[in-house]
Amino acid sequence: MTTDSELRRLLVTGGAGFIGSNFVRYWRNTHPRDRVVVLDALTYAGNRANLADLEGKDNFRFVEGDIRDRALIETLLQENAIDTIAHFAAESHVDRSILSPDAFIQTNVVGSFALLNAFRTIWEERGKPQHNRFLHVSTDEVYGSLNPDDPPFSETTPYAPNSPYSASKAGSDHLARAYHHTYGLPTIITNCSNNYGPYHFPEKLIPLTCINILLGKVLPVYGDGQNIRDWLYVEDHCRALDAVIHRGQPGETYNIGGNNEVKNIDLVRLLCDLMDELAPDLPTRPAQDLITFVKDRPGHDRRYAINATKIKTELGWTPQETVERGLRRTIEWYLAHLDWWKPLLSQDYQDYYRKVYRA
């Protein structure tokens, strides 16, 4: 049983986004006595409806606000006696970073800087408690691109970001690391592979494919479709972050991967086959007839792969979901939650979609 001294009081930034909201729900189910405060600016990918089932519950609070607002952060840390920050808030879509990189620098770099400064101030005022944690959730994209025969990314792989998004995340990683080594701040960095699962905003590959199949729209695949990604079911990611918060060492980095390397075209074909099986009355069947190759993304990284040996050996975490089982669970969720994703297909989203895919 968890004792009062072991209870945590978390501030979850970006907690209304995809991974953040899954983490909040996971944490509430796994550690129901812990206090969880969500801070989210509710930009296009932040959706308060993602947390609707938690509104009004004990030990849960939602605050709309910007992580760049240091005064707000310090107030929240003080008022709620926060001892743990789980930092998810980020602009995260590569295509958007290519079209408009400004927001990525502001949120991912300037915002992370403000958050680290606020946490440092309160942490030092409290006498630098050892159990405090600042979890900085990052991406494998900071490592750049792999060739087909290259070994997977490890925690010692040199950084080589290739997009404005990955460069901005690399910058925030370096800040988190520097604040530990300079000030002793108890920061931990995690670099994860591509997540998927419930509450994923429709612009990303898996929900975009599922929704376009349901709408009978083309399925855009960049270039030759041979780009490889490692896919991590979001619930597996949440379990890994739990292990990092409770057993990870400050100043360390942990890579989190799903052990599921899949070519983009193979992933889209698998989604098509599962949709043919699970979704009745599709406008186009077989769904693979909708696959359309489009002009490649500028600077498109060829392959990502994660070596997750460190988190397995040191913290005892391994992913539980295969990509086939995880995709099935994800599709079933989207089929059951049309009321969640249909309102997200706004005019702004349609305009963005046309810019990116010329469709």
Disulfide bonds with the S-S distance in Angstrom:
none
